[in-house]
Amino acid sequence: MKKPVARKKTPVRRKSRAKKKTSSFSGKRLRYGSIVFFILFLFGTIYHYRDGLAYYFSFKSDKFLRERAEEKKMSDVRNFQVLHKHEDKVIGFDVSEFQGKINWTLVGKIEEDYPLGFVFIRATAGKDKVDSQFSRNWRGAKRRKIIRGAYHYYRPNENSLEQAELFIKTVELQKGDLPPVLDIEKLPKDQSVDSLKVGLRRWLKAVDKHYNMKPIIYTGESYYNDFLKDEFSEYPFWIANYNFFVEEIDKKWLFWQFTEKASVPGIKGNVDVNIYNGTPKQLGYNTRN
């Protein structure tokens, strides 16, 4: 019988404890650094919005805390921050039938300190839609002595001149009213962007000719930059931008819609709030009261 051949034992390689400890230490340091960064960012944000936070938690006024603690509703801290930075400007809002029936006798100020000096009211949409609350809102704003303006929601796939005719037939502007507004937010489905621009210009020219007043164009900032900024530069713009980190109106904008989530007395639900980029006298705000 042959003797069994002795096999060499393969040495077992053990992982280096030093390497494991180094890796563990690096991971802990990374986590620690992330936590420190987050805390610094949080405290920096709180400090930046300290005025808004103080207002939000009702530290601004003990009287306000006592009288309105339960019924007070803040839209968000940024809203107050923006309003606080534009105390020399005129604040306004815009409404349509989506706000339901507005109690215009209660409409006056937002956040207790900021009077509402103007309102844009939707009059028409497309070639055949008259806002169900337009007449009521138009009269209500006049009685409340709030400077009013009417806007048309433009439907890209409908005839532009028919849309202009509907607006003209619906809206009768009086002395002191704001210029008419063209609200364009969507791209066409059945035509090119160039064709859309032709239609927009036809609407603007028809309305300008009728009222002898250059219309304002309302749109979002991205839409403005991508499609309208260069070719419609002769028109004033009303821009919607709700970016949390944008707190001051751009000098190129005539109006800035900075939030869609504000609270206005007399109106149920959220309301869009805007800032006019000019003096109260330029807007005609001195005619109020």
C-alpha positions as CSV (number, residue, x, y, z in Angstrom):
1,M,0.0,0.0,0.0
2,K,1.4,3.4,-1.0
3,K,1.8,6.0,1.7
4,P,-0.5,9.0,1.3
5,V,1.1,12.0,-0.1
6,A,1.1,14.9,2.4
7,R,-0.6,18.0,1.0
8,K,0.8,21.4,1.6
9,K,-1.5,23.6,3.6
10,T,-2.4,26.8,1.9
11,P,-1.8,29.7,4.3
12,V,-4.9,31.6,5.2
13,R,-4.7,35.3,4.4
14,R,-6.2,37.4,7.1
15,K,-7.6,40.9,6.4
16,S,-5.6,43.7,7.7
17,R,-7.2,45.2,10.8
18,A,-5.4,48.4,10.2
19,K,-7.0,48.8,6.8
20,K,-10.4,48.0,8.2
21,K,-10.0,50.6,11.0
22,T,-8.9,53.2,8.4
23,S,-11.9,52.5,6.3
24,S,-14.3,52.7,9.3
25,F,-12.7,56.0,10.4
26,S,-13.1,57.5,7.0
27,G,-16.8,56.6,6.8
28,K,-17.4,58.0,10.3
29,R,-15.6,61.3,9.3
30,L,-17.7,61.5,6.1
31,R,-21.0,61.0,8.1
32,Y,-19.9,63.5,10.7
33,G,-19.0,66.1,8.0
34,S,-22.4,65.6,6.3
35,I,-24.2,66.2,9.6
36,V,-22.1,69.3,10.4
37,F,-22.9,70.7,6.9
38,F,-26.6,70.0,7.3
39,I,-26.7,71.8,10.6
40,L,-24.8,74.8,9.3
41,F,-27.1,74.9,6.3
42,L,-30.2,74.7,8.5
43,F,-29.1,77.4,10.9
44,G,-28.1,79.6,7.9
45,T,-31.5,79.2,6.4
46,I,-33.2,79.9,9.7
47,Y,-31.1,83.1,10.1
48,H,-31.8,84.3,6.6
49,Y,-35.6,83.8,7.1
50,R,-35.6,85.0,10.7
51,D,-38.1,87.8,10.1
52,G,-40.5,85.5,8.2
53,L,-40.2,82.8,10.9
54,A,-40.8,85.2,13.7
55,Y,-44.0,86.4,11.9
56,Y,-45.0,82.8,11.2
57,F,-44.9,81.9,14.8
58,S,-46.6,85.2,15.8
59,F,-43.6,86.6,17.8
60,K,-43.9,89.8,15.8
61,S,-46.8,91.1,17.8
62,D,-48.2,90.0,21.1
63,K,-51.5,91.6,20.2
64,F,-51.7,89.8,16.9
65,L,-51.0,86.5,18.8
66,R,-53.8,87.1,21.2
67,E,-56.4,88.3,18.7
68,R,-55.7,86.1,15.6
69,A,-53.8,83.1,16.9
70,E,-56.5,80.5,15.9
71,E,-57.7,82.0,12.6
72,K,-54.3,83.2,11.3
73,K,-53.0,81.3,8.3
74,M,-49.6,81.9,6.8
75,S,-49.1,80.8,3.2
76,D,-45.4,80.3,3.8
77,V,-42.3,82.0,5.3
78,R,-41.0,83.0,1.9
79,N,-44.1,85.1,1.1
80,F,-43.5,87.3,4.1
81,Q,-39.8,87.5,3.2
82,V,-40.7,88.8,-0.3
83,L,-43.3,91.2,1.0
84,H,-40.9,92.5,3.6
85,K,-38.4,93.3,0.9
86,H,-40.9,95.2,-1.2
87,E,-42.6,97.4,1.3
88,D,-42.2,100.4,-1.1
89,K,-44.0,98.5,-3.9
90,V,-47.7,98.0,-4.6
91,I,-49.0,94.5,-3.8
92,G,-51.8,93.0,-5.8
93,F,-53.5,89.6,-6.7
94,D,-55.3,87.9,-9.5
95,V,-58.5,85.9,-9.5
96,S,-60.9,83.9,-11.7
97,E,-64.0,81.7,-11.3
98,F,-61.7,79.1,-9.6
99,Q,-61.8,81.3,-6.5
100,G,-65.6,81.0,-6.3
101,K,-67.7,83.9,-5.1
102,I,-65.4,86.5,-3.5
103,N,-66.6,88.6,-0.5
104,W,-65.1,91.9,-1.8
105,T,-66.1,93.8,1.3
106,L,-63.4,91.8,3.2
107,V,-60.7,92.1,0.7
108,G,-58.1,94.6,2.0
109,K,-54.8,93.5,3.3
110,I,-52.7,90.3,3.4
111,E,-50.7,89.3,6.4
112,E,-52.3,92.2,8.3
113,D,-49.7,94.7,7.0
114,Y,-49.8,94.8,3.2
115,P,-52.7,96.6,1.4
116,L,-53.8,95.1,-1.9
117,G,-53.7,97.9,-4.4
118,F,-54.6,96.1,-7.7
119,V,-56.2,93.0,-9.0
120,F,-56.1,91.2,-12.4
121,I,-59.4,89.4,-13.2
122,R,-59.9,86.7,-15.8
123,A,-62.4,87.8,-18.3
124,T,-62.2,85.2,-21.1
125,A,-60.5,82.0,-22.2
126,G,-60.1,80.9,-25.8
127,K,-62.7,81.9,-28.4
128,D,-65.9,81.0,-26.5
129,K,-65.3,81.0,-22.7
130,V,-66.4,84.0,-20.6
131,D,-65.4,83.6,-16.9
132,S,-68.5,83.0,-14.9
133,Q,-67.4,85.3,-12.1
134,F,-65.9,88.1,-14.3
135,S,-68.8,90.6,-14.2
136,R,-69.2,90.1,-10.4
137,N,-65.5,90.5,-9.7
138,W,-65.2,93.4,-12.1
139,R,-67.9,95.3,-10.2
140,G,-66.6,94.2,-6.8
141,A,-63.1,95.5,-7.4
142,K,-64.5,98.8,-8.6
143,R,-66.7,99.2,-5.4
144,R,-63.7,98.3,-3.3
145,K,-61.6,101.0,-5.0
146,I,-58.9,98.5,-6.0
147,I,-57.2,99.2,-9.4
148,R,-58.4,96.5,-11.7
149,G,-57.2,94.9,-14.9
150,A,-58.7,92.1,-17.1
151,Y,-56.9,89.2,-18.7
152,H,-57.5,86.7,-21.4
153,Y,-56.3,83.1,-21.2
154,Y,-55.0,82.3,-24.6
155,R,-55.6,78.8,-26.1
156,P,-52.8,78.2,-28.7
157,N,-54.9,75.9,-30.9
158,E,-57.8,78.3,-31.4
159,N,-58.2,81.3,-33.8
160,S,-56.4,84.3,-32.4
161,L,-58.6,87.0,-33.8
162,E,-61.8,85.2,-32.6
163,Q,-60.2,85.1,-29.1
164,A,-59.4,88.9,-29.4
165,E,-63.0,89.6,-30.4
166,L,-64.4,87.7,-27.5
167,F,-62.2,89.7,-25.0
168,I,-63.1,93.0,-26.7
169,K,-66.8,92.2,-26.5
170,T,-66.6,91.2,-22.9
171,V,-64.3,93.9,-21.3
172,E,-65.1,97.6,-21.2
173,L,-62.1,99.4,-19.8
174,Q,-62.6,102.7,-17.9
175,K,-60.2,105.5,-16.9
176,G,-57.9,104.1,-14.2
177,D,-58.1,100.5,-15.3
178,L,-54.9,98.6,-16.1
179,P,-54.0,97.6,-19.6
180,P,-55.4,94.3,-21.0
181,V,-53.4,91.2,-20.4
182,L,-52.7,88.2,-22.6
183,D,-52.1,85.1,-20.6
184,I,-50.0,82.5,-22.5
185,E,-48.8,79.4,-20.8
186,K,-48.9,76.4,-23.2
187,L,-47.4,75.4,-26.5
188,P,-49.6,74.5,-29.5
189,K,-50.3,70.8,-30.4
190,D,-51.2,71.3,-34.1
191,Q,-49.0,74.1,-35.2
192,S,-45.4,75.3,-34.9
193,V,-44.1,77.8,-32.4
194,D,-43.6,80.3,-35.2
195,S,-47.3,80.0,-36.0
196,L,-48.1,80.5,-32.4
197,K,-46.1,83.7,-32.3
198,V,-48.0,85.0,-35.4
199,G,-51.3,84.3,-33.5
200,L,-50.1,86.0,-30.4
201,R,-49.1,89.1,-32.3
202,R,-52.5,89.2,-34.1
203,W,-54.2,89.1,-30.7
204,L,-52.0,91.8,-29.3
205,K,-52.4,94.1,-32.2
206,A,-56.2,93.7,-32.4
207,V,-56.6,94.5,-28.7
208,D,-54.1,97.4,-28.8
209,K,-56.0,98.9,-31.7
210,H,-59.3,98.7,-29.9
211,Y,-58.3,100.0,-26.5
212,N,-55.4,102.2,-27.8
213,M,-53.4,100.7,-25.0
214,K,-50.4,98.3,-25.3
215,P,-51.3,94.9,-23.7
216,I,-49.2,93.2,-21.0
217,I,-48.1,89.6,-21.6
218,Y,-48.4,87.1,-18.7
219,T,-46.3,83.9,-18.7
220,G,-43.9,81.8,-16.7
221,E,-40.3,82.7,-16.6
222,S,-39.1,79.7,-18.5
223,Y,-41.7,80.3,-21.3
224,Y,-40.6,83.9,-21.4
225,N,-37.0,83.1,-21.8
226,D,-37.5,80.3,-24.3
227,F,-40.1,81.8,-26.6
228,L,-41.1,85.4,-26.0
229,K,-38.2,87.4,-24.5
230,D,-36.6,88.5,-27.8
231,E,-39.4,88.7,-30.3
232,F,-41.9,90.5,-28.0
233,S,-39.5,92.7,-26.2
234,E,-41.6,95.8,-27.0
235,Y,-44.3,94.6,-24.7
236,P,-44.4,94.8,-20.9
237,F,-44.3,91.4,-19.1
238,W,-45.9,90.0,-16.1
239,I,-43.8,87.0,-15.0
240,A,-44.7,84.1,-12.7
241,N,-41.7,82.8,-10.7
242,Y,-42.3,80.9,-7.4
243,N,-38.7,79.9,-6.9
244,F,-38.0,79.7,-3.1
245,F,-34.6,81.4,-3.5
246,V,-35.9,84.3,-5.6
247,E,-36.8,87.1,-3.3
248,E,-36.6,90.3,-5.4
249,I,-38.4,91.4,-8.5
250,D,-36.3,91.4,-11.7
251,K,-35.9,94.9,-13.1
252,K,-37.1,93.7,-16.5
253,W,-40.5,92.6,-15.2
254,L,-43.4,95.0,-14.9
255,F,-45.3,92.7,-12.6
256,W,-44.0,89.6,-10.7
257,Q,-46.3,86.8,-9.5
258,F,-44.2,85.5,-6.7
259,T,-46.6,83.0,-5.2
260,E,-49.7,81.0,-5.9
261,K,-50.3,80.1,-2.3
262,A,-51.2,83.2,-0.4
263,S,-54.3,83.9,1.8
264,V,-56.5,86.9,1.1
265,P,-59.5,87.8,3.4
266,G,-62.8,87.2,1.6
267,I,-61.4,84.5,-0.7
268,K,-61.4,80.8,0.0
269,G,-58.4,78.8,-0.8
270,N,-55.0,79.8,-2.3
271,V,-54.6,83.1,-4.2
272,D,-51.9,84.3,-6.6
273,V,-50.1,87.4,-5.3
274,N,-48.1,89.9,-7.3
275,I,-45.8,92.9,-7.0
276,Y,-45.8,96.0,-9.3
277,N,-42.3,97.1,-10.4
278,G,-42.9,100.8,-10.1
279,T,-44.1,103.5,-7.8
280,P,-47.7,103.7,-6.4
281,K,-48.2,106.9,-8.4
282,Q,-47.1,105.3,-11.7
283,L,-49.7,102.6,-11.1
284,G,-52.4,105.1,-10.2
285,Y,-52.6,103.8,-6.7
286,N,-53.0,107.4,-5.4
287,T,-56.6,107.4,-6.8
288,R,-57.6,104.9,-4.1
289,N,-59.4,106.4,-1.1
